[in-house]
């Protein structure tokens, strides 16, 4: 992912509008590119500050909001990957069981 692509994803990230695939690529880039991370931090701080003025997030520490959001995003990506792995594994096992049943019927 390029910096320009990451910059275009900052607001969709803040508004929770990225797909799991986009989110994964965005997080990878953000952790590798300090300038994009800093830009995300600026936008996120502004967004959180405006939310605080509107009465949301009143008692939360502004400094840790981005870290918490990134952590939750990482967990979302990990859960999706685990789900996909279990889904593929279950499909393979189902096909294997079906093949075994068919072979058993042919042998009879």
KOLKEFI-47168 format. One record per atom (N, C-alpha, C, CB): x, y, z; atom name; residue number from 1. Coordinates in nm, 2 decimals. Glycine has a CB too. Example, Ala and Ser with C-alpha at 12.3 -4.5 7.8 and 13.67 -1.06 7.14 Angstrom:
<recs>
u | v | w | a | k
1.32 | -0.57 | 0.78 | N | 1
1.23 | -0.45 | 0.78 | CA | 1
1.32 | -0.33 | 0.78 | C | 1
1.13 | -0.45 | 0.90 | CB | 1
1.28 | -0.22 | 0.71 | N | 2
1.37 | -0.11 | 0.71 | CA | 2
1.29 | 0.00 | 0.79 | C | 2
1.41 | -0.06 | 0.57 | CB | 2
</recs>
This chain:
<recs>
u | v | w | a | k
0.08 | -0.12 | 0.00 | N | 1
0.00 | 0.00 | 0.00 | CA | 1
0.09 | 0.12 | 0.00 | C | 1
-0.10 | 0.00 | 0.12 | CB | 1
0.05 | 0.22 | -0.08 | N | 2
0.12 | 0.35 | -0.08 | CA | 2
0.07 | 0.44 | 0.02 | C | 2
0.11 | 0.41 | -0.23 | CB | 2
0.15 | 0.54 | 0.05 | N | 3
0.11 | 0.64 | 0.15 | CA | 3
-0.02 | 0.72 | 0.10 | C | 3
0.22 | 0.75 | 0.17 | CB | 3
-0.03 | 0.74 | -0.03 | N | 4
-0.15 | 0.81 | -0.08 | CA | 4
-0.27 | 0.72 | -0.05 | C | 4
-0.13 | 0.84 | -0.23 | CB | 4
-0.26 | 0.59 | -0.08 | N | 5
-0.38 | 0.50 | -0.05 | CA | 5
-0.41 | 0.50 | 0.10 | C | 5
-0.34 | 0.36 | -0.10 | CB | 5
-0.31 | 0.50 | 0.18 | N | 6
-0.33 | 0.50 | 0.33 | CA | 6
-0.40 | 0.63 | 0.37 | C | 6
-0.20 | 0.48 | 0.40 | CB | 6
-0.35 | 0.74 | 0.31 | N | 7
-0.41 | 0.87 | 0.35 | CA | 7
-0.56 | 0.88 | 0.31 | C | 7
-0.33 | 0.98 | 0.28 | CB | 7
-0.59 | 0.81 | 0.20 | N | 8
-0.73 | 0.81 | 0.16 | CA | 8
-0.82 | 0.72 | 0.25 | C | 8
-0.74 | 0.77 | 0.02 | CB | 8
-0.76 | 0.64 | 0.32 | N | 9
-0.83 | 0.54 | 0.41 | CA | 9
-0.84 | 0.59 | 0.56 | C | 9
-0.76 | 0.41 | 0.41 | CB | 9
-0.78 | 0.71 | 0.59 | N | 10
-0.78 | 0.76 | 0.72 | CA | 10
-0.92 | 0.78 | 0.77 | C | 10
-0.70 | 0.88 | 0.74 | CB | 10
-1.00 | 0.86 | 0.70 | N | 11
-1.14 | 0.89 | 0.74 | CA | 11
-1.23 | 0.77 | 0.74 | C | 11
-1.19 | 1.00 | 0.66 | CB | 11
-1.22 | 0.68 | 0.63 | N | 12
-1.30 | 0.56 | 0.64 | CA | 12
-1.26 | 0.47 | 0.76 | C | 12
-1.28 | 0.48 | 0.51 | CB | 12
-1.13 | 0.47 | 0.80 | N | 13
-1.09 | 0.40 | 0.92 | CA | 13
-1.15 | 0.46 | 1.04 | C | 13
-0.94 | 0.40 | 0.93 | CB | 13
-1.15 | 0.59 | 1.06 | N | 14
-1.20 | 0.65 | 1.17 | CA | 14
-1.35 | 0.63 | 1.18 | C | 14
-1.17 | 0.80 | 1.17 | CB | 14
-1.42 | 0.63 | 1.07 | N | 15
-1.57 | 0.60 | 1.06 | CA | 15
-1.60 | 0.46 | 1.05 | C | 15
-1.62 | 0.68 | 0.95 | CB | 15
-1.50 | 0.37 | 1.07 | N | 16
-1.53 | 0.22 | 1.07 | CA | 16
-1.59 | 0.18 | 0.94 | C | 16
-1.62 | 0.18 | 1.19 | CB | 16
-1.53 | 0.23 | 0.83 | N | 17
-1.58 | 0.20 | 0.70 | CA | 17
-1.49 | 0.12 | 0.61 | C | 17
-1.61 | 0.33 | 0.63 | CB | 17
-1.39 | 0.05 | 0.67 | N | 18
-1.30 | -0.03 | 0.59 | CA | 18
-1.35 | -0.17 | 0.60 | C | 18
-1.16 | -0.01 | 0.63 | CB | 18
-1.33 | -0.24 | 0.48 | N | 19
-1.35 | -0.39 | 0.49 | CA | 19
-1.24 | -0.45 | 0.56 | C | 19
-1.36 | -0.45 | 0.34 | CB | 19
-1.25 | -0.58 | 0.60 | N | 20
-1.15 | -0.65 | 0.67 | CA | 20
-1.01 | -0.65 | 0.59 | C | 20
-1.19 | -0.79 | 0.70 | CB | 20
-1.02 | -0.67 | 0.46 | N | 21
-0.90 | -0.68 | 0.38 | CA | 21
-0.84 | -0.54 | 0.37 | C | 21
-0.94 | -0.72 | 0.23 | CB | 21
-0.92 | -0.43 | 0.36 | N | 22
-0.86 | -0.30 | 0.36 | CA | 22
-0.80 | -0.26 | 0.49 | C | 22
-0.97 | -0.20 | 0.32 | CB | 22
-0.87 | -0.30 | 0.60 | N | 23
-0.83 | -0.27 | 0.73 | CA | 23
-0.69 | -0.34 | 0.76 | C | 23
-0.93 | -0.32 | 0.83 | CB | 23
-0.68 | -0.46 | 0.72 | N | 24
-0.55 | -0.53 | 0.74 | CA | 24
-0.44 | -0.46 | 0.67 | C | 24
-0.56 | -0.68 | 0.69 | CB | 24
-0.46 | -0.43 | 0.54 | N | 25
-0.35 | -0.36 | 0.46 | CA | 25
-0.32 | -0.22 | 0.53 | C | 25
-0.39 | -0.34 | 0.32 | CB | 25
-0.43 | -0.15 | 0.57 | N | 26
-0.41 | -0.02 | 0.63 | CA | 26
-0.33 | -0.03 | 0.76 | C | 26
-0.55 | 0.04 | 0.66 | CB | 26
-0.36 | -0.12 | 0.84 | N | 27
-0.29 | -0.14 | 0.97 | CA | 27
-0.14 | -0.17 | 0.94 | C | 27
-0.35 | -0.25 | 1.06 | CB | 27
-0.12 | -0.26 | 0.85 | N | 28
0.02 | -0.30 | 0.82 | CA | 28
0.10 | -0.17 | 0.78 | C | 28
0.02 | -0.40 | 0.70 | CB | 28
0.04 | -0.09 | 0.69 | N | 29
0.11 | 0.03 | 0.65 | CA | 29
0.12 | 0.13 | 0.76 | C | 29
0.03 | 0.09 | 0.53 | CB | 29
0.02 | 0.15 | 0.84 | N | 30
0.03 | 0.25 | 0.95 | CA | 30
0.14 | 0.21 | 1.04 | C | 30
-0.11 | 0.25 | 1.02 | CB | 30
0.16 | 0.09 | 1.07 | N | 31
0.26 | 0.05 | 1.17 | CA | 31
0.40 | 0.06 | 1.11 | C | 31
0.24 | -0.09 | 1.21 | CB | 31
0.41 | 0.06 | 0.98 | N | 32
0.54 | 0.07 | 0.91 | CA | 32
0.58 | 0.21 | 0.87 | C | 32
0.55 | -0.02 | 0.79 | CB | 32
0.49 | 0.29 | 0.85 | N | 33
0.51 | 0.43 | 0.80 | CA | 33
0.48 | 0.53 | 0.91 | C | 33
0.43 | 0.46 | 0.67 | CB | 33
0.58 | 0.59 | 0.96 | N | 34
0.56 | 0.69 | 1.07 | CA | 34
0.48 | 0.81 | 1.03 | C | 34
0.69 | 0.73 | 1.13 | CB | 34
0.50 | 0.86 | 0.90 | N | 35
0.43 | 0.98 | 0.86 | CA | 35
0.28 | 0.95 | 0.84 | C | 35
0.49 | 1.03 | 0.73 | CB | 35
0.25 | 0.84 | 0.80 | N | 36
0.11 | 0.80 | 0.78 | CA | 36
0.04 | 0.78 | 0.92 | C | 36
0.09 | 0.68 | 0.70 | CB | 36
0.12 | 0.72 | 1.01 | N | 37
0.07 | 0.70 | 1.15 | CA | 37
0.05 | 0.84 | 1.22 | C | 37
0.18 | 0.62 | 1.23 | CB | 37
0.14 | 0.93 | 1.19 | N | 38
0.12 | 1.06 | 1.25 | CA | 38
0.00 | 1.13 | 1.19 | C | 38
0.25 | 1.15 | 1.23 | CB | 38
-0.02 | 1.12 | 1.07 | N | 39
-0.14 | 1.18 | 1.00 | CA | 39
-0.27 | 1.12 | 1.06 | C | 39
-0.14 | 1.16 | 0.85 | CB | 39
-0.27 | 0.99 | 1.08 | N | 40
-0.38 | 0.92 | 1.14 | CA | 40
-0.40 | 0.97 | 1.28 | C | 40
-0.36 | 0.77 | 1.14 | CB | 40
-0.30 | 0.99 | 1.35 | N | 41
-0.30 | 1.03 | 1.49 | CA | 41
-0.36 | 1.18 | 1.50 | C | 41
-0.16 | 1.03 | 1.56 | CB | 41
-0.32 | 1.26 | 1.41 | N | 42
-0.38 | 1.40 | 1.40 | CA | 42
-0.53 | 1.40 | 1.38 | C | 42
-0.30 | 1.48 | 1.30 | CB | 42
-0.57 | 1.33 | 1.27 | N | 43
-0.71 | 1.32 | 1.24 | CA | 43
-0.79 | 1.25 | 1.35 | C | 43
-0.73 | 1.24 | 1.11 | CB | 43
-0.74 | 1.15 | 1.41 | N | 44
-0.81 | 1.08 | 1.51 | CA | 44
-0.82 | 1.16 | 1.64 | C | 44
-0.74 | 0.95 | 1.55 | CB | 44
-0.72 | 1.24 | 1.67 | N | 45
-0.73 | 1.33 | 1.78 | CA | 45
-0.83 | 1.44 | 1.76 | C | 45
-0.59 | 1.39 | 1.81 | CB | 45
-0.83 | 1.49 | 1.64 | N | 46
-0.93 | 1.60 | 1.61 | CA | 46
-1.07 | 1.54 | 1.62 | C | 46
-0.91 | 1.65 | 1.47 | CB | 46
-1.09 | 1.42 | 1.56 | N | 47
-1.22 | 1.35 | 1.56 | CA | 47
-1.26 | 1.33 | 1.71 | C | 47
-1.22 | 1.22 | 1.48 | CB | 47
-1.17 | 1.27 | 1.79 | N | 48
-1.20 | 1.24 | 1.93 | CA | 48
-1.23 | 1.37 | 2.01 | C | 48
-1.09 | 1.16 | 1.99 | CB | 48
-1.16 | 1.47 | 1.98 | N | 49
-1.18 | 1.60 | 2.04 | CA | 49
-1.31 | 1.66 | 2.01 | C | 49
-1.07 | 1.70 | 2.00 | CB | 49
-1.35 | 1.65 | 1.89 | N | 50
-1.49 | 1.70 | 1.85 | CA | 50
-1.60 | 1.61 | 1.91 | C | 50
-1.50 | 1.70 | 1.70 | CB | 50
-1.57 | 1.48 | 1.92 | N | 51
-1.67 | 1.40 | 1.99 | CA | 51
-1.68 | 1.43 | 2.14 | C | 51
-1.63 | 1.25 | 1.98 | CB | 51
-1.57 | 1.47 | 2.20 | N | 52
-1.57 | 1.51 | 2.34 | CA | 52
-1.65 | 1.64 | 2.36 | C | 52
-1.42 | 1.52 | 2.39 | CB | 52
-1.64 | 1.73 | 2.26 | N | 53
-1.71 | 1.86 | 2.27 | CA | 53
-1.86 | 1.83 | 2.26 | C | 53
-1.66 | 1.95 | 2.16 | CB | 53
-1.90 | 1.73 | 2.18 | N | 54
-2.04 | 1.69 | 2.16 | CA | 54
-2.09 | 1.61 | 2.28 | C | 54
-2.05 | 1.62 | 2.03 | CB | 54
-2.01 | 1.58 | 2.37 | N | 55
-2.06 | 1.51 | 2.49 | CA | 55
-2.03 | 1.36 | 2.49 | C | 55
-2.20 | 1.53 | 2.51 | CB | 55
-1.97 | 1.31 | 2.38 | N | 56
-1.92 | 1.18 | 2.37 | CA | 56
-1.78 | 1.16 | 2.42 | C | 56
-1.94 | 1.12 | 2.23 | CB | 56
-1.74 | 1.05 | 2.47 | N | 57
-1.61 | 1.02 | 2.52 | CA | 57
-1.56 | 1.12 | 2.62 | C | 57
-1.51 | 1.02 | 2.40 | CB | 57
-1.65 | 1.17 | 2.71 | N | 58
-1.61 | 1.28 | 2.80 | CA | 58
-1.50 | 1.23 | 2.90 | C | 58
-1.73 | 1.32 | 2.88 | CB | 58
-1.51 | 1.11 | 2.95 | N | 59
-1.42 | 1.07 | 3.06 | CA | 59
-1.30 | 0.99 | 3.01 | C | 59
-1.50 | 1.00 | 3.16 | CB | 59
-1.28 | 0.98 | 2.87 | N | 60
-1.18 | 0.90 | 2.82 | CA | 60
-1.05 | 0.98 | 2.80 | C | 60
-1.22 | 0.84 | 2.69 | CB | 60
-0.94 | 0.91 | 2.81 | N | 61
-0.81 | 0.97 | 2.79 | CA | 61
-0.78 | 0.99 | 2.64 | C | 61
-0.70 | 0.89 | 2.86 | CB | 61
-0.77 | 1.11 | 2.60 | N | 62
-0.75 | 1.14 | 2.46 | CA | 62
-0.62 | 1.07 | 2.40 | C | 62
-0.74 | 1.29 | 2.43 | CB | 62
-0.52 | 1.06 | 2.48 | N | 63
-0.40 | 1.01 | 2.43 | CA | 63
-0.41 | 0.86 | 2.40 | C | 63
-0.29 | 1.02 | 2.54 | CB | 63
-0.49 | 0.78 | 2.47 | N | 64
-0.50 | 0.64 | 2.45 | CA | 64
-0.61 | 0.60 | 2.36 | C | 64
-0.51 | 0.57 | 2.58 | CB | 64
-0.69 | 0.69 | 2.32 | N | 65
-0.81 | 0.65 | 2.23 | CA | 65
-0.76 | 0.59 | 2.10 | C | 65
-0.89 | 0.77 | 2.20 | CB | 65
-0.66 | 0.64 | 2.04 | N | 66
-0.61 | 0.59 | 1.91 | CA | 66
-0.55 | 0.45 | 1.93 | C | 66
-0.51 | 0.68 | 1.84 | CB | 66
-0.47 | 0.43 | 2.04 | N | 67
-0.41 | 0.30 | 2.07 | CA | 67
-0.52 | 0.20 | 2.09 | C | 67
-0.32 | 0.32 | 2.19 | CB | 67
-0.62 | 0.23 | 2.16 | N | 68
-0.73 | 0.14 | 2.19 | CA | 68
-0.81 | 0.10 | 2.06 | C | 68
-0.84 | 0.20 | 2.29 | CB | 68
-0.83 | 0.21 | 1.97 | N | 69
-0.89 | 0.18 | 1.84 | CA | 69
-0.81 | 0.09 | 1.75 | C | 69
-0.92 | 0.31 | 1.77 | CB | 69
-0.68 | 0.11 | 1.75 | N | 70
-0.59 | 0.03 | 1.67 | CA | 70
-0.59 | -0.11 | 1.72 | C | 70
-0.45 | 0.09 | 1.67 | CB | 70
-0.59 | -0.13 | 1.85 | N | 71
-0.59 | -0.26 | 1.91 | CA | 71
-0.72 | -0.33 | 1.88 | C | 71
-0.57 | -0.25 | 2.07 | CB | 71
-0.83 | -0.27 | 1.89 | N | 72
-0.96 | -0.33 | 1.85 | CA | 72
-0.96 | -0.36 | 1.70 | C | 72
-1.08 | -0.23 | 1.89 | CB | 72
-0.90 | -0.28 | 1.62 | N | 73
-0.90 | -0.31 | 1.48 | CA | 73
-0.81 | -0.44 | 1.45 | C | 73
-0.84 | -0.19 | 1.40 | CB | 73
-0.70 | -0.45 | 1.52 | N | 74
-0.62 | -0.56 | 1.51 | CA | 74
-0.69 | -0.69 | 1.55 | C | 74
-0.49 | -0.55 | 1.59 | CB | 74
-0.77 | -0.68 | 1.66 | N | 75
-0.84 | -0.79 | 1.71 | CA | 75
-0.95 | -0.83 | 1.60 | C | 75
-0.91 | -0.76 | 1.84 | CB | 75
-1.01 | -0.74 | 1.54 | N | 76
-1.11 | -0.76 | 1.44 | CA | 76
-1.05 | -0.84 | 1.32 | C | 76
-1.17 | -0.63 | 1.38 | CB | 76
-0.93 | -0.80 | 1.28 | N | 77
-0.86 | -0.86 | 1.17 | CA | 77
-0.82 | -1.01 | 1.21 | C | 77
-0.74 | -0.78 | 1.13 | CB | 77
-0.77 | -1.02 | 1.33 | N | 78
-0.73 | -1.16 | 1.38 | CA | 78
-0.85 | -1.25 | 1.39 | C | 78
-0.66 | -1.15 | 1.51 | CB | 78
-0.97 | -1.20 | 1.44 | N | 79
-1.09 | -1.28 | 1.45 | CA | 79
-1.13 | -1.33 | 1.31 | C | 79
-1.20 | -1.21 | 1.52 | CB | 79
-1.13 | -1.23 | 1.22 | N | 80
-1.18 | -1.27 | 1.08 | CA | 80
-1.08 | -1.37 | 1.02 | C | 80
-1.18 | -1.14 | 0.99 | CB | 80
-0.95 | -1.36 | 1.04 | N | 81
-0.86 | -1.46 | 0.98 | CA | 81
-0.88 | -1.59 | 1.05 | C | 81
-0.72 | -1.41 | 1.01 | CB | 81
-0.90 | -1.59 | 1.18 | N | 82
-0.93 | -1.72 | 1.25 | CA | 82
-1.06 | -1.78 | 1.20 | C | 82
-0.94 | -1.70 | 1.40 | CB | 82
-1.16 | -1.70 | 1.18 | N | 83
-1.29 | -1.75 | 1.13 | CA | 83
-1.27 | -1.81 | 0.99 | C | 83
-1.39 | -1.64 | 1.13 | CB | 83
-1.20 | -1.74 | 0.90 | N | 84
-1.18 | -1.79 | 0.77 | CA | 84
-1.10 | -1.92 | 0.77 | C | 84
-1.10 | -1.69 | 0.69 | CB | 84
-1.00 | -1.93 | 0.86 | N | 85
-0.92 | -2.06 | 0.86 | CA | 85
-1.01 | -2.17 | 0.91 | C | 85
-0.80 | -2.04 | 0.96 | CB | 85
-1.09 | -2.15 | 1.01 | N | 86
-1.18 | -2.25 | 1.06 | CA | 86
-1.29 | -2.29 | 0.96 | C | 86
-1.25 | -2.21 | 1.19 | CB | 86
-1.33 | -2.19 | 0.88 | N | 87
-1.43 | -2.22 | 0.78 | CA | 87
-1.37 | -2.31 | 0.67 | C | 87
-1.48 | -2.09 | 0.72 | CB | 87
-1.25 | -2.27 | 0.63 | N | 88
-1.19 | -2.35 | 0.52 | CA | 88
-1.16 | -2.49 | 0.57 | C | 88
-1.06 | -2.29 | 0.48 | CB | 88
-1.11 | -2.50 | 0.70 | N | 89
-1.08 | -2.64 | 0.76 | CA | 89
-1.21 | -2.72 | 0.77 | C | 89
-1.02 | -2.62 | 0.90 | CB | 89
-1.32 | -2.66 | 0.81 | N | 90
-1.45 | -2.73 | 0.82 | CA | 90
-1.50 | -2.78 | 0.68 | C | 90
-1.56 | -2.65 | 0.88 | CB | 90
-1.48 | -2.70 | 0.58 | N | 91
-1.51 | -2.74 | 0.44 | CA | 91
-1.43 | -2.85 | 0.39 | C | 91
-1.50 | -2.62 | 0.35 | CB | 91
-1.30 | -2.85 | 0.42 | N | 92
-1.21 | -2.96 | 0.38 | CA | 92
-1.25 | -3.08 | 0.45 | C | 92
-1.06 | -2.92 | 0.41 | CB | 92
-1.28 | -3.08 | 0.58 | N | 93
-1.31 | -3.20 | 0.65 | CA | 93
-1.45 | -3.25 | 0.61 | C | 93
-1.32 | -3.16 | 0.80 | CB | 93
-1.54 | -3.16 | 0.57 | N | 94
-1.67 | -3.21 | 0.52 | CA | 94
-1.65 | -3.28 | 0.38 | C | 94
-1.77 | -3.09 | 0.50 | CB | 94
-1.57 | -3.23 | 0.30 | N | 95
-1.54 | -3.29 | 0.17 | CA | 95
-1.47 | -3.42 | 0.19 | C | 95
-1.46 | -3.20 | 0.08 | CB | 95
-1.38 | -3.43 | 0.28 | N | 96
-1.31 | -3.55 | 0.31 | CA | 96
-1.40 | -3.66 | 0.36 | C | 96
-1.20 | -3.53 | 0.41 | CB | 96
-1.49 | -3.62 | 0.45 | N | 97
-1.59 | -3.71 | 0.51 | CA | 97
-1.68 | -3.76 | 0.40 | C | 97
-1.68 | -3.65 | 0.62 | CB | 97
-1.72 | -3.67 | 0.31 | N | 98
-1.81 | -3.71 | 0.19 | CA | 98
-1.74 | -3.81 | 0.10 | C | 98
-1.85 | -3.59 | 0.12 | CB | 98
-1.61 | -3.78 | 0.08 | N | 99
-1.53 | -3.87 | -0.01 | CA | 99
-1.52 | -4.01 | 0.06 | C | 99
-1.39 | -3.81 | -0.03 | CB | 99
-1.49 | -4.02 | 0.19 | N | 100
-1.48 | -4.14 | 0.26 | CA | 100
-1.61 | -4.22 | 0.25 | C | 100
-1.44 | -4.12 | 0.41 | CB | 100
-1.73 | -4.15 | 0.27 | N | 101
-1.86 | -4.22 | 0.26 | CA | 101
-1.88 | -4.27 | 0.12 | C | 101
-1.97 | -4.12 | 0.30 | CB | 101
-1.84 | -4.20 | 0.02 | N | 102
-1.86 | -4.24 | -0.12 | CA | 102
-1.77 | -4.36 | -0.15 | C | 102
-1.83 | -4.13 | -0.22 | CB | 102
-1.65 | -4.36 | -0.10 | N | 103
-1.56 | -4.47 | -0.12 | CA | 103
-1.61 | -4.60 | -0.05 | C | 103
-1.42 | -4.44 | -0.07 | CB | 103
-1.67 | -4.58 | 0.07 | N | 104
-1.72 | -4.69 | 0.15 | CA | 104
-1.84 | -4.75 | 0.08 | C | 104
-1.76 | -4.65 | 0.29 | CB | 104
-1.92 | -4.67 | 0.01 | N | 105
-2.04 | -4.72 | -0.06 | CA | 105
-1.99 | -4.79 | -0.19 | C | 105
-2.13 | -4.60 | -0.10 | CB | 105
-1.89 | -4.74 | -0.25 | N | 106
-1.84 | -4.81 | -0.37 | CA | 106
-1.78 | -4.95 | -0.34 | C | 106
-1.74 | -4.72 | -0.44 | CB | 106
-1.71 | -4.96 | -0.23 | N | 107
-1.65 | -5.08 | -0.19 | CA | 107
-1.75 | -5.19 | -0.16 | C | 107
-1.56 | -5.06 | -0.06 | CB | 107
-1.87 | -5.15 | -0.10 | N | 108
-1.97 | -5.25 | -0.07 | CA | 108
-2.02 | -5.31 | -0.19 | C | 108
-2.09 | -5.18 | 0.00 | CB | 108
</recs>
